[in-house]
Amino acid sequence: MYPLLILLFISFMIRLFFTGNPGFVADVAFWKSWSLAAADHGIVWTAHNTNINYPPGFIYVLWLMGKAYALFTDPHNFNAYWQTNNFLFLLISKLPAIIADLIIGYLIYWFSKLIIKGKNLPLLLSALFLLNPVVILDSAVWGQVESFGMLFTILAVILFYKQKPALAAAIFTIGVFMKLQNIIYIPLIYLFIWRYFDFKTLIKSLASSLLVFIIIVFPFLLAKDFDRVLYLMVLNNDYFPWLSLHAHNPWWIVAGGNMLAPDKILTIGIIQAKKLGLIFFSSIYLFLTLLILKRPSIRNLISALAIIIFAFFLFTTQSHDRYNYPVIVWILFLFPFLETKFLHKYTLIIFLLLTFAIFFNMHEGLFTNYPENGIALLGKITNSLTNNLNSIFLTLLFFALIPIIFRQLSQIYLLIPPLFIISAIIILNLPFYIKGKIYLSSLKPIYARQGFGTLQYDKAVNSYSGPKNWNILSSNYFFYTKGLGTHAHSEVSYDLGKKFSRFSTDYGVDSEAGTSASVTFEIKGDGKVLFTSSKMGRFDFPKHTEIDVKKMQTLTLIVYDAGDGNDSDHADWLNAILYK
């Protein structure tokens, strides 16, 4: 036990040494803003009046950060508070993840000793985590909370092993409300409870999860503001509509290293990049679901959690540079279950290579934004070539990890992901190639902005405020089931990928607009004006136009306010169709 205590002490001191590094300044600034709001105004107010994009449970942690800081000094002394080198805040904000690091390090040691008899291996596995540069970079330097979010899922897995599923489910639910990435695990976790225990246990576990859920969101229930909880839980669905946020994966290569490359570009046929990524991810999820269904065990659960978070990082768009951090942690928990010395050596090599690749990826994200807070020598070899090579390397490591579960499931099941992918691509493209057309509203734009509300698909613009205000599209009471509901001044751009020949659309002021509404419509192709309408008002009938879009990459639809302000300028693109 003494060697472990020494290891924990050394690990803490290393993290304390790096705590003064301002890290990823923007992330720390968010902690400052949100924690101050939570401490001053409370949980619900913070959810409504800041730009927070974390689940509601994490606001409690931010509240504690704000209150802890106020115990030592005045957070409203803004000159001191907002200094990037404010050590007190850096320490307080990084402590949750640092403490989580130490707890996870201890849990790796303790859990390993439950399974294997060797004295040295548990300590080695703990050291591989606690002294891991990826872990230190994330918590002590960057200022992020990956380990804090992971801790709850790790505790749940250990409690499953200790035959306490209801408590495990409750703790896992806390984790979901702390770090959104835990949502990925939900189907696998509850499927495991059913298959590893029984259906009655699943019901009890769901009940315990529901109880925790009610406790966490209780302030929102009191405020009759449950809608905000749902908003925070789904906010990140399209919060960063880009191919990759410095995540070294295939999408980073496609984006050419451009973090702002949109993920609504067309790829195979009419499938947009985001949807294609979800297809690949879903194929892996289906495979792992079958693993849990057929061979439910703690070993296979850990394997599934490791592989699915890696797949999420690699194949989905909008992924961040830190999102595959959990993979190395799950590998350490998996290690004691491996049956042969060959698997031990093989997995250790994969672990070390992953550590190198993930560290390089995370450091690139930090160094690109804040070079003064990174390692200058490593920064000198960080460029588009090394980033792309690392993207390829991480993809290869994903497939190198798959053999770990070969003995757990017949290898014929490995055909499921490619068959799923091929089937999905055919099914999604088939209607277009048979009918030769596609409704524009079935695609998502690469860019959209407007003067009021948000772009609505197959609904009028006022529908943005919720189901109670949903309205069908109509112009002077000519009703349409397909189209775009928008508001002047609006601009909506689509990637066509040079795959279409003709664009057809009706257009007009929506029936829900006031009598003062007046707009003009414009269509551009690759930046060139192709069509401009006359001024249209509330009582004008909808009109029609068709545009040649052969060999065009981008289609842009614009609505202007006709020069008299945009009051009540609800405008619709109606029955908009792209033809093959």
FENQUICOR-V123147 format. One record per helix or strand. SS is the DSSP state (H for helix, E for strand). FROM is the first residue (numbers start at 1). TO is the last residue. If there is no record, write none. Layout:
SS	FROM	TO
SS	FROM	TO
This chain:
H	2	18
H	25	41
H	43	49
H	56	72
H	78	81
H	87	115
H	119	130
H	133	142
H	146	161
H	165	176
H	180	196
H	199	222
H	226	237
E	242	242
E	244	246
H	250	254
E	262	262
E	266	266
E	272	272
H	273	294
H	298	315
E	319	320
H	325	335
H	341	369
H	371	373
H	376	380
H	384	408
H	411	435
E	437	439
H	440	442
E	447	449
E	456	457
H	461	465
H	467	469
E	473	475
E	478	480
E	483	487
E	490	495
E	502	509
E	518	525
E	528	532
E	536	537
E	543	548
E	554	560
E	570	579
